[in-house]
Amino acid sequence: MSGAPATPTPATSARSRRWEGRGVARLLVVLALVLAGVLALRWGEGPRLEDGARPWLPAEHRPDDRLGLVRLEIAREGVATTEELLRAADHIRETLGAKWRPLEPPAEALAAWTDAHALLLMPLSQHAALQVRMTNTAIEDAVRALRGRLASPFFALIGAEARRDPLGLRSLARSASEEGVGTRGGPTLATDRGDALRRDGRVLWLLHAAEREHATWEALTEELAGRGITLARPQVEHAAERVPLSDAATRLAWLVAGGLTALLAAAYRAMARPLALVIGTGLLACACLRFLGPWDALALPWLALAVVGAVAVATIPGRIAALGGLLLATALVPLAWSPIPTWAQWGFPWFLLGVGMAGVAQLGRLFAAPTDDASPDTGDVHWTRRAWIALVLTLGSGAVVTTRLAPETFAALTPSDAAFSPYAPDRIVWAWSAPASSSEAALDTAALDTHGWSDALARSDVRIEGPGHLLLAPDELARRREALGALGLADRLAQLEHTLQAHGFRSAAFGEFLRGAADEHQSPSSRAALQTPLARWIKRHLADEDGQVRVRTSFHLPPDADALPRLTHHDGTPVQLFGPAAFEATLRPNLPSFVVSTTLVQLWLAMTLVWLRHRDLRRALFVAAMAVATLVTTSLLLVPFDVPPRLAALPAWLWLAAYAAMATVRGLERPRDVRGTALLALLPVVPALAFAVLGIPEWMPLAAVLGVGGPLAVLWGCVVAPRLLPAPPRAVPPAGEA
Amino acid sequence: MSIARRPWLCGMALWGFSSRWTLAHADPSRKLQNRLELWANFAGRTQNLRAQVRLRRESALLERPLAVTGTLFFRTPDALLLRDDDPAGISTWIERGVLRLVPHRADVPAPELPDRHDPASEWLVEHLVALFAPPPPGELGFPRARVLVPPGSGYRLEFAPLRGSLARRVVRTMTVQLDPVAGAVTRIVLAEAQGDRLSIDLEDHRQNLDPADIAGPFEALRSRVGG
């Protein structure tokens, strides 16, 4: 422990006496810190961290991480073939056992189901077209065209369809059959077992529940690599690419603690005060990590900022320390009303944390050298013309920047979804059916919804995936039977048979589809579907919570989709969509107004605090103007670095505004303290550098804002502000006032 | 020294049999190379081609096999048109790897084809065009097919999708008969996986006609369907 030597003036002699008299207090603080450190290490279960991608998403919008995708790809052409890819999938399926899940409806089972029920699944709106296709002339033309196609070498490609459906009726029913579950025309083909095969036969996707041992996957990967097939698990690989939050938290703690200690030691040319400050706030931060939480990648930087803010408050004159502490503690309170759950959760606790942290940091003053906490240089300030001009210019440029504000949402932070394509979580949204008391009832409700949705989305590229397409609710089934009966189907089938024979066809070779359609004992009911091989795939879409069953229907959005589908349930209520894209879509329209209003609330809070402390509205307004000036100049400086304003950085912007307010308050109090000014300017750079090097994507925007904005805030607050708003000379206060 | 008649006759018979056996079991790769060279002899000179065709399809859908006549047009590098003479028939048109089936009657809708990258469609398009197109210089290979000389008489080549290819779910084999002198393709037999068999007999080959004569049918189709 060392301090600057006291000068032999009467005032400093008095301070020296007080400095020496603090020995007991210092000893007690050191003992308390040691004790707290020991307790912190003994108690608790370690830091309560919550690691995971997309920490900004509310739970209901998060993709189901209990299911994992496996991607098999032919690595070397000629060595492996599609058949071997399918065999590899069989092998994985055997290894996974009950953990395997059908990603798509098994192709054979689906074809059998849709063949048997296609006419019933055909929407009533298509019945007029159906009637036209079953006139004598239409049947004659269709059979003639079929005969014409037989001469093409490519008949094999279209023949199976012609054999099953010589009149092309399936195209009318398509929206209600394969198209409905997205297996036709989509980027993949369902295999007979229920996996998905890319159309070129080189990539196959499997779905599985939970995780098997890492060793099992390693063995499978190695085995398949020998057969020219690569095995990838995109979720696991993305998670592995991401720096584990526990590692990042440890490094962040050491980097911030080390950086602050070095900076404070260089500024004070002493070790006692820096160590007391860093250890005191660090211990409180560790206690928060252990006993509060859970802390995710969005919340953890707040803790680091709380420590840095508390240290900054401890370096400003004690007379304004309470105001400074409150300014920083209220910085993120406006986020309590944000739609991001983590921010909303920490908004108010942050205030308490900030106040507590600043309070602990005040203990560092016990170690301050007598000159470090000298009396303020100035008192009241008076307004100059320059100050008015600066105020108008700042607020004007702030308004201009606000009108041009187009912040990015969190989407830019999500990892590339190429490895997941076409099952990228960011391109899939889902809707839940109304809860029902049984699976059958829930599926009936989903069927009513889905048939309406497929009509609404018939002209879009959105793929609907869910069991509702394959089913009909009892009332709807009766209606469709009646409508089909009115078309005289049996008579038309007899005419078709006659025409086929007349053109040299064997009528027995046709009509699986039509025979199935004419069978009155077949019905596409939910009960029947749950007794087919499709049941496992259907059950994957059911969620049972306390006996209330709901059906999940997913919408696969095309890559260029910029808006979500607007849908209603069968009873007319609007459909609420879930998923990352749905959350983004709810954020995006309100984003500029949310950012601006949050910032305004934060500035208003800062102004109120300054006004309450000084009872001077003009000073409060000036402090807010310096905060706005900081925000504007920071955003302008970030433009050349191509750092767009990102929502992820909003806490950093708010904290920066509060920091600028605090720096202005301090600058107006002590305009001539160059060392303190430099220290304040460099303090935010410490967490900025730590955020920049730790590799957590959510922290990079914070690093840019803090690294550039921190020194700017101090430049405006401690260098420019005192020159715009000079204080009148006042008498030197009596010794010992500090 | 005299040679007895019986050993002499036996020796001659043995020599004759062994030479015939040797001929029959000549090195198959050599035989395949000869056939490919014969085929390349004609195809390598093709700038354009017109031939009369007779198509015959045997199918489980039909009471009796279907037989129609038609015309095949080819022009380098990759345009092929197979047009049958049935007024209710269809034109099979391949150009730049794109397949189109165009019914002769304008009021009949074109059948819906699978995706361009469907393995079977891609394989058939590639190999049907390759039968008439000049092979790349110094190359006689078909990397996406298993090519062999089928047993039996005649100058024939058999093409099959590679083992494991999804194209095998539609096409089993494509057998080609060559003219023993000129090397022109005289017959294509397509064995389909579902059991159908399509044979296309080509005759009256007219090679390297005036390009305008060949362009006509292509342009007529293009003006009808666009593209």
Boltz contact constraints between the chains, C-beta under 6 A:
constraints:
  - contact:
      token1: [A, 81]
      token2: [B, 164]
      max_distance: 6.0
  - contact:
      token1: [A, 82]
      token2: [B, 164]
      max_distance: 6.0
  - contact:
      token1: [A, 82]
      token2: [B, 166]
      max_distance: 6.0
  - contact:
      token1: [A, 83]
      token2: [B, 164]
      max_distance: 6.0
  - contact:
      token1: [A, 84]
      token2: [B, 164]
      max_distance: 6.0
  - contact:
      token1: [A, 144]
      token2: [B, 88]
      max_distance: 6.0
  - contact:
      token1: [A, 145]
      token2: [B, 108]
      max_distance: 6.0
  - contact:
      token1: [A, 148]
      token2: [B, 86]
      max_distance: 6.0
  - contact:
      token1: [A, 148]
      token2: [B, 88]
      max_distance: 6.0
  - contact:
      token1: [A, 148]
      token2: [B, 89]
      max_distance: 6.0
  - contact:
      token1: [A, 148]
      token2: [B, 90]
      max_distance: 6.0
  - contact:
      token1: [A, 149]
      token2: [B, 90]
      max_distance: 6.0
  - contact:
      token1: [A, 149]
      token2: [B, 111]
      max_distance: 6.0
  - contact:
      token1: [A, 150]
      token2: [B, 57]
      max_distance: 6.0
  - contact:
      token1: [A, 150]
      token2: [B, 66]
      max_distance: 6.0
  - contact:
      token1: [A, 151]
      token2: [B, 55]
      max_distance: 6.0
  - contact:
      token1: [A, 151]
      token2: [B, 68]
      max_distance: 6.0
  - contact:
      token1: [A, 151]
      token2: [B, 84]
      max_distance: 6.0
  - contact:
      token1: [A, 151]
      token2: [B, 89]
      max_distance: 6.0
  - contact:
      token1: [A, 152]
      token2: [B, 90]
      max_distance: 6.0
  - contact:
      token1: [A, 152]
      token2: [B, 92]
      max_distance: 6.0
  - contact:
      token1: [A, 152]
      token2: [B, 101]
      max_distance: 6.0
  - contact:
      token1: [A, 153]
      token2: [B, 190]
      max_distance: 6.0
  - contact:
      token1: [A, 153]
      token2: [B, 198]
      max_distance: 6.0
  - contact:
      token1: [A, 156]
      token2: [B, 170]
      max_distance: 6.0
  - contact:
      token1: [A, 156]
      token2: [B, 192]
      max_distance: 6.0
  - contact:
      token1: [A, 157]
      token2: [B, 114]
      max_distance: 6.0
  - contact:
      token1: [A, 157]
      token2: [B, 121]
      max_distance: 6.0
  - contact:
      token1: [A, 158]
      token2: [B, 111]
      max_distance: 6.0
  - contact:
      token1: [A, 199]
      token2: [B, 115]
      max_distance: 6.0
  - contact:
      token1: [A, 199]
      token2: [B, 117]
      max_distance: 6.0
  - contact:
      token1: [A, 200]
      token2: [B, 117]
      max_distance: 6.0
  - contact:
      token1: [A, 201]
      token2: [B, 119]
      max_distance: 6.0
  - contact:
      token1: [A, 201]
      token2: [B, 166]
      max_distance: 6.0
  - contact:
      token1: [A, 504]
      token2: [B, 62]
      max_distance: 6.0
  - contact:
      token1: [A, 504]
      token2: [B, 63]
      max_distance: 6.0
  - contact:
      token1: [A, 505]
      token2: [B, 61]
      max_distance: 6.0
  - contact:
      token1: [A, 506]
      token2: [B, 63]
      max_distance: 6.0
  - contact:
      token1: [A, 509]
      token2: [B, 60]
      max_distance: 6.0
  - contact:
      token1: [A, 509]
      token2: [B, 61]
      max_distance: 6.0
